[in-house]
Structures are given as C-alpha cells and as structure tokens.
C-alpha cells in the first residue's frame, strides 16, 4: 500500500501462508520464491559453507545477481515523479 506521501507500507503478514505445491506451476513458483528469500535474508547472516569465511565477505558481492525478485516501486526514484500528480482535495 502506498500512502499520500508515496511511502510504501506492508499491510498484511500471514502467520501460516499456504505453501503447498499441489501442481507443477506452484511447485516451480513456491520453490523458487523460498530459495530466493533464503538467499537474500538468511544466507548473509548465516552463510552456507560455500560462502567466504572472512568478515570482509559476509555478504558476497554477487548475492543479488541471482535474485529473481523484482522491485516494482522505488520510493527514491519513483516518489519524486509522483509528487507532481494532483492529490485528493487539492485544486
């Protein structure tokens, strides 16, 4: 959700989302989603054995190259462009 200042807000978190892979499409989508999620959120904190062990390399430089998530709204880039749009209540 985006407010009147073009700030994005998380509006819902499911405590028990359905991650059943009941068909080939869901198997591919959910498996890829979870794989990417763990690569971005968990691996930098708890690196798997293949990550470099030095503190300098806690987050590999190429961690985001294999990321399949897509940023659809960047507040820093897109926000200023939206400020020129008329808002509700203003003439």
Backbone as numpy.savetxt, mean C-alpha at the origin, in Angstrom:
# Nx Ny Nz CAx CAy CAz Cx Cy Cz
-11.01 7.16 1.76 -11.86 8.31 1.76 -10.96 9.54 1.76
-11.37 10.57 1.04 -10.60 11.81 0.97 -11.45 12.94 1.55
-10.88 13.71 2.50 -11.66 14.79 3.11 -11.54 16.07 2.30
-12.15 17.17 2.81 -12.17 18.42 2.06 -10.79 19.05 1.89
-9.81 18.61 2.68 -8.43 19.09 2.54 -7.60 18.14 1.69
-8.27 17.16 1.06 -7.64 16.16 0.19 -6.69 15.24 0.95
-6.94 15.07 2.23 -6.18 14.12 3.02 -6.89 12.78 2.95
-6.12 11.71 2.75 -6.73 10.38 2.66 -6.86 9.78 4.06
-7.97 9.05 4.27 -8.27 8.43 5.56 -8.65 6.97 5.34
-8.15 6.12 6.21 -8.57 4.72 6.22 -9.91 4.66 6.93
-10.92 4.08 6.29 -12.25 4.10 6.89 -12.70 2.74 7.41
-12.00 1.69 7.08 -12.45 0.38 7.53 -11.29 -0.60 7.60
-11.28 -1.38 8.65 -10.32 -2.48 8.79 -11.11 -3.70 9.23
-10.99 -4.75 8.49 -11.69 -5.99 8.84 -10.82 -6.81 9.77
-11.37 -7.19 10.91 -10.60 -7.98 11.87 -10.41 -9.41 11.39
-11.29 -9.87 10.52 -11.18 -11.23 10.01 -11.60 -11.25 8.54
-10.75 -10.68 7.65 -11.14 -10.66 6.24 -11.13 -12.07 5.65
-12.00 -12.30 4.72 -12.06 -13.60 4.05 -10.90 -13.71 3.06
-10.02 -14.63 3.30 -8.88 -14.86 2.41 -8.94 -16.25 1.79
-10.16 -16.75 1.63 -10.33 -18.07 1.02 -9.99 -18.02 -0.46
-9.26 -19.01 -0.90 -8.92 -19.11 -2.33 -9.80 -20.20 -2.94
-11.06 -19.82 -3.17 -12.05 -20.79 -3.63 -12.10 -20.95 -5.15
-11.30 -20.17 -5.86 -11.24 -20.32 -7.31 -9.85 -19.91 -7.79
-9.47 -20.25 -9.01 -8.12 -19.93 -9.50 -7.81 -18.43 -9.47
-8.79 -17.58 -9.78 -8.55 -16.13 -9.76 -8.23 -15.65 -8.36
-9.04 -16.04 -7.38 -8.79 -15.63 -5.99 -7.48 -16.21 -5.49
-7.14 -17.39 -5.90 -5.87 -18.00 -5.51 -4.71 -17.13 -5.97
-4.77 -16.68 -7.20 -3.70 -15.86 -7.76 -3.68 -14.47 -7.11
-4.84 -13.84 -6.97 -4.91 -12.47 -6.43 -4.53 -12.43 -4.95
-5.13 -13.28 -4.15 -4.89 -13.25 -2.70 -3.47 -13.67 -2.37
-2.97 -14.68 -3.04 -1.60 -15.12 -2.79 -0.61 -14.01 -3.13
-0.79 -13.34 -4.27 0.08 -12.24 -4.66 -0.03 -11.06 -3.71
-1.24 -10.74 -3.28 -1.47 -9.64 -2.35 -0.73 -9.87 -1.04
-0.88 -11.05 -0.48 -0.23 -11.35 0.79 1.29 -11.38 0.65
1.77 -11.92 -0.46 3.21 -11.95 -0.70 3.78 -10.54 -0.74
3.14 -9.65 -1.49 3.60 -8.27 -1.57 3.48 -7.55 -0.23
2.40 -7.79 0.48 2.20 -7.16 1.77 3.32 -7.52 2.74
3.67 -8.78 2.81 4.74 -9.20 3.71 6.10 -8.66 3.27
6.34 -8.59 1.96 7.60 -8.04 1.46 7.77 -6.58 1.88
6.67 -5.82 1.84 6.74 -4.40 2.18 6.69 -4.11 3.67
5.89 -4.86 4.40 5.65 -4.53 5.81 6.48 -5.35 6.80
6.74 -6.60 6.50 7.39 -7.46 7.49 8.87 -7.69 7.18
9.21 -7.95 5.93 10.59 -8.27 5.58 11.61 -7.20 6.00
11.32 -5.91 5.85 12.31 -4.92 6.31 12.56 -4.96 7.81
11.57 -5.36 8.59 11.72 -5.41 10.05 12.33 -6.73 10.50
11.87 -7.82 9.90 12.36 -9.16 10.22 12.86 -9.80 8.92
14.08 -9.44 8.48 14.55 -9.90 7.17 14.66 -11.41 7.08
14.24 -11.96 5.94 14.47 -13.38 5.73 15.97 -13.63 5.56
16.41 -14.87 5.66 17.85 -15.16 5.60 18.58 -14.62 4.37
17.89 -14.41 3.27 18.57 -13.95 2.06 18.87 -12.45 2.08
18.33 -11.68 3.04 18.61 -10.26 3.11 20.00 -10.04 3.69
20.67 -8.94 3.32 21.97 -8.63 3.93 21.83 -8.47 5.44
22.86 -8.83 6.18 22.79 -8.81 7.64 23.25 -7.49 8.25
23.89 -6.61 7.49 24.40 -5.38 8.06 23.27 -4.39 8.31
23.45 -3.52 9.32 22.42 -2.52 9.64 22.23 -1.55 8.48
23.28 -1.31 7.72 23.21 -0.40 6.59 22.21 -0.88 5.54
21.96 -2.17 5.50 21.09 -2.74 4.48 19.83 -3.37 5.07
19.28 -2.76 6.11 18.06 -3.33 6.69 16.92 -3.39 5.69
16.81 -2.39 4.84 15.81 -2.40 3.79 16.55 -2.42 2.46
16.45 -3.51 1.70 17.15 -3.58 0.42 16.71 -2.46 -0.52
17.64 -1.97 -1.32 17.34 -0.88 -2.24 16.26 -1.26 -3.24
16.16 -2.51 -3.62 15.20 -2.94 -4.64 13.90 -3.49 -4.06
13.61 -3.20 -2.79 12.41 -3.75 -2.15 11.14 -3.35 -2.89
11.10 -2.16 -3.48 9.89 -1.69 -4.12 9.82 -2.04 -5.61
10.91 -2.54 -6.18 10.91 -2.88 -7.60 9.95 -4.01 -7.91
9.82 -4.96 -7.00 8.93 -6.09 -7.24 7.55 -5.86 -6.63
7.32 -4.69 -6.06 6.02 -4.36 -5.47 4.95 -4.27 -6.55
3.84 -4.90 -6.30 2.76 -4.89 -7.28 1.58 -4.03 -6.83
1.74 -3.33 -5.69 0.71 -2.39 -5.27 0.83 -1.14 -6.14
-0.27 -0.44 -6.33 -0.27 0.77 -7.14 -0.79 1.93 -6.33
-0.01 3.02 -6.27 -0.44 4.22 -5.58 -1.42 4.95 -6.48
-2.65 5.13 -6.00 -3.66 5.77 -6.86 -3.87 7.24 -6.51
-3.42 7.68 -5.34 -3.53 9.09 -4.98 -2.34 9.45 -4.11
-1.54 10.40 -4.55 -0.41 10.89 -3.77 -0.74 12.31 -3.34
-0.94 12.50 -2.06 -1.36 13.80 -1.53 -0.40 14.92 -1.93
0.90 14.64 -1.93 1.87 15.67 -2.27 1.82 16.07 -3.74
1.54 15.11 -4.61 1.50 15.39 -6.05 0.11 15.81 -6.50
-0.90 15.06 -6.09 -2.26 15.29 -6.58 -3.05 16.32 -5.77
-2.72 16.48 -4.49 -3.45 17.39 -3.63 -3.49 18.83 -4.15
-2.32 19.43 -4.49 -2.34 20.81 -4.99 -3.18 20.98 -6.26
-3.22 19.97 -7.11 -4.02 20.06 -8.34 -5.50 20.11 -8.01
-5.90 19.48 -6.92 -7.31 19.44 -6.56 -7.77 20.70 -5.82
-6.83 21.45 -5.26 -7.19 22.64 -4.50 -7.87 23.69 -5.36
-7.61 23.69 -6.67 -8.22 24.70 -7.53 -9.65 24.33 -7.92
-10.10 23.14 -7.59 -11.47 22.73 -7.88 -12.44 23.41 -6.93
-13.61 23.78 -7.42 -14.60 24.41 -6.51 -15.07 23.42 -5.46
-15.21 23.89 -4.25 -15.70 23.01 -3.18 -17.13 23.36 -2.84
-17.79 22.46 -2.13 -19.18 22.66 -1.74 -19.32 23.88 -0.86
-20.31 24.69 -1.13 -20.58 25.84 -0.29 -19.88 27.11 -0.72
-18.90 26.98 -1.62 -18.18 28.16 -2.10 -18.70 28.56 -3.46
-18.73 29.85 -3.73 -19.19 30.33 -5.02 -18.05 30.69 -5.92
